[in-house]
Every structure is written in C-alpha cells, then in structure tokens.
Amino acid sequence: MKLLVDSQLPKKLCEILNQLGVESLHVDTLPKGDETPDTEISTFADEQKLTLVTKDFDFYHSHMTVGRPAKLFLITTGNLKNRQLFDLFRNNILIIKNALGRSSFIELDNEGIVEHQ
C-alpha cells in the first residue's frame, strides 16, 4: 500500500507515515506541485496505484460518482493542530493499514477510522 498525500496536508505527515511503515509521497513532489489540478492528481494516484489522502471533498464527490481516484482516504477531523493529526495516525496505524488493504474508501475522523464500502 502506498499513499499520495494531498497538498493541504503537511509534508511532515509523509515522513511520519514512512516511519510507521506506510510508503507515502506528497503532492508537492509532483512536477506542478501544489498547483497540480485535481484531475491530474487522481490520474497520477490511479496510474501509480496510490491511495489519495486528502481533506478535499471534491475528491470524495469524484470518487463516489465516477470512481476517481480509485482509492480514497478522506480526513474529516476538521481543523486540528498538526501534532493532533499526527497522533491520530500514530494511534490508529494498525487499523489504517488493515483498512487500506480491504477498502477503496476509508475515513479518519476524530474518533478513528471508518471503512466505507
């Protein structure tokens, strides 16, 4: 499982995920960086078989209506300090890994992980 972290999430999240054994890269590493259009982000994620990690509900709507991106990890925690977000990932990493292996759409809220079918 590999993740593509969207631009509105901190680059440090990739570092933490990599330390936790989940390979990830940030949208900022793409040629157009944080100016990469959503359609190109979805295409890149799908071509590279990456799960897109985002807070952007545009990706949710696209995933639900046309199946792009194919794999979505939506963060619906609202505004959190980065430390709190990182702790949510650290505290739920085993659940996250299992959910990513089973589901094409998972969600992280303030309570933990929700798998959607």
JOSULVEN-V69988 format. One line per field, one symbol per residue. phi: phi as a letter, one per 40 degrees, with the letter a starting at -180 (. if undefined). psi: psi as a letter, one per 30 degrees, with the letter a starting at -180 (. if undefined). A space follows every 10 residues. Layout:
phi=???
psi=???
This chain:
phi=.bbbccccbc ddccdccccc gbcaacdccc dcfccccdcc ccccdcccfb ccbabccccd cccccbgbcc bbbcbbcgcb cddccccdcc cbccccdccc cbbcabbbbc cicbcbc
psi=kkkjklffkk efeeeeeeeg gjkllkeffl egbggkleee eeeeeeeghk kkklfjfeee eeeeeggkle kkjkjhfakl keeeeeeeee fgeeeeeeee felfjlkjaf fbkkkk.
